[in-house]
Amino acid sequence: MESTMKDSAFLLFFHFLGKRTMSVISNLGAIVIFFTLSFLKIFRPKQIREIIQQVFYIGARSSNIVMLVGLFTGMVLGLQLFYALYKFGSQGVLGSLVSLTLIRELGPVLTAIMITARAGSSMTAEIGILRISEQIDALYTMRIDPQRYLISPRIAASLISFPLLTAFFDLIGILGGYLTGVVLLGVDKGAYFYRIHSYVDWVDIRGGFIKSLVFAVLVSTICCYEGYFTHLRTDSYGAKSVSLSTTSAVVFSCVTILISDYVVTSFLM
Amino acid sequence: METPLIEFRNVTKRFDEKTILDKANLSIYEKQITTIIGKSGSGKSVLLKHIIGLLSPDEGSILFRGRPVHEMKKREWAGYRNQISYMFQNNALFDSMSVFENIALPLRQTTDLRKKEIEQKVMSRIEQMELTDVVKQYPSELSGGMQKRVALARSLVTDPTIVLFDEPTTGQDPIRKNIILSMIAHYRKQLGFTAVLISHDIPDIFFISDRILLLWEGKIAFNGTYEELRKFKHPMIDEFLGSIEGLRDELTGLLSKEMFRSRYAMTLGGGPVDTTITAVLFGMRFDLLADELGPEAAIGVLKALGEHVNEYFGPTGGFSARHRRGEILTILPRVGLDEAGQLVHDFAQRLQQKALPGIQALTKIKTGAEKCFEISVTAGMTEGSTSDDIDQLIEKAEANQNIIARYQCGKEGALK
């Protein structure tokens, strides 16, 4: 009797595990197809106007917050690294450490997280509302491909905006490091910039650029996917489903950014 | 026999365990207005969404000009879709776009028209729908009625040959409801499209429909004209119409069809056999008036006529209901033809002196030296008894139509 119960609990566990695994795999497959189709539709006619509009929403409107975060990240890095380097009497390499940390790692990651919080969440919410108020169906009835009209421009705009904002983040961050390292703590100005010039290679910049492109694909696809299929959620309906989709889009995007960061870094090293 | 434009053959649709359409069969004919009626939640919108491809059937097939749509190749399917437009129950307007942008969107995205051509087309629809003042406003800044008109303009801007209207008059007041229905009928005639409507606006919807389909428990329980529906005796039809129709006609305040019937049976059935009655059929040329002065003016005149008929014949024991669009049937119990003639004559004088001169202001018709109009009210009378068939009485009254009052701008009060 006891062994039968154990067996059935065991089976239930595997049933649950199998179901979850299948669900995750099928979702991943759906996301890949969703991205591929949307990406291909970027090159359809009448997209330029929509893409420019999205670059404005995703890129231009995120630039202030990205630069603010970049400035303070650089300033904190300047302080912390100065403290550590001071112990070894190597304050002169502060510029190279700040810039490499920003260009290779913090720039792409923090920019992607900031854009997720600012633009990614609004992408999901906007598309979700369009879905629940039948506006996506309305597009279909007007023979406008909703994926072409709504998703492709957002993906294209993300691919343009993420690297640009990352570059801004890096530049402002380096300036932040300069403010604390040189202006506040007295590191030599020439040494700060000389070290940046001598230690930062194109490989580092290319790595950061690749990362920002990967994050752009992941964030825009996840956020658009969550909004586009918000009506298929089984745990909620209507406005609640939009709110839950937005939350899961942000959480899922942030987690994916960090995981993919590790994967991409290990490939680039 | 004419091939239907769209045909459903044994279409079944299920959502989880629930069967919404159960082997539904129906035919929609070209250049007609087909109205789908049925209880709320009976699957009317689901049916409409199958036509445009938003949903596909689990079983059965949908045919377009005899060709199953699921067998169509990509290009053929696109061609089919190009001909259809859909007006959503909740309008589905893009709330982040202005009225102009909403209407222009399908043209901008699906045609190669130049900016100026798009502007011209959109503005012409905007003028037709009387939306000129709100071009730059956003949907959330408009009233429900205006939003409906924007949705209507958007659905017609691409000149579709088939337009699907999902409850186009929901949330409108009785006058606006009638205006929207008149606009649909008017544009259908003018632009020649095929219209499929879902509506609960009884009896108004019947007056503009060429065919009526009753969806009942997933099946098409009735498919025919309004005349056929009137003669189709079935407890299900009575139950449905009784449940949906109010006690009074919303527009005119006259009795609803159902109330008229029961009043007719009660008043005349309870008395001695062969009671004399006179049936009077008042008419105004609604379509002509709507074409000349616009639906709003025509509805204003009809509303005023209904109110005056009710006010005048009600105290004499008469009871009235709308018979067709622009026609009012009044039954005068225990009144002979001569007496009825006198009553109608007095009514006509009152109409001539009091009602018609005020019609210009009432209907907000703008007239000038170049624009003048005429409104004539006709009446046909016939005497009968309770043993006569009401439809025969109406036919006789129809045959005896004479103009009893006429209004011409500039010649107020002149009866010819």
HADDOCK unambig.tbl for C-alpha pairs under 7 A between the chains (distance, minus, plus):
assign (segid A and resid 133 and name CA) (segid B and resid 92 and name CA) 6.31 0.50 0.50
assign (segid A and resid 134 and name CA) (segid B and resid 92 and name CA) 5.68 0.50 0.50
assign (segid A and resid 135 and name CA) (segid B and resid 92 and name CA) 5.00 0.50 0.50
assign (segid A and resid 135 and name CA) (segid B and resid 93 and name CA) 6.65 0.50 0.50
assign (segid A and resid 135 and name CA) (segid B and resid 94 and name CA) 6.54 0.50 0.50
assign (segid A and resid 138 and name CA) (segid B and resid 92 and name CA) 6.26 0.50 0.50
assign (segid A and resid 141 and name CA) (segid B and resid 52 and name CA) 6.88 0.50 0.50
assign (segid A and resid 141 and name CA) (segid B and resid 85 and name CA) 6.34 0.50 0.50
assign (segid A and resid 141 and name CA) (segid B and resid 86 and name CA) 6.12 0.50 0.50
assign (segid A and resid 142 and name CA) (segid B and resid 85 and name CA) 6.61 0.50 0.50
assign (segid A and resid 142 and name CA) (segid B and resid 106 and name CA) 5.84 0.50 0.50
assign (segid A and resid 143 and name CA) (segid B and resid 82 and name CA) 6.98 0.50 0.50
assign (segid A and resid 144 and name CA) (segid B and resid 109 and name CA) 6.60 0.50 0.50
assign (segid A and resid 144 and name CA) (segid B and resid 110 and name CA) 6.70 0.50 0.50
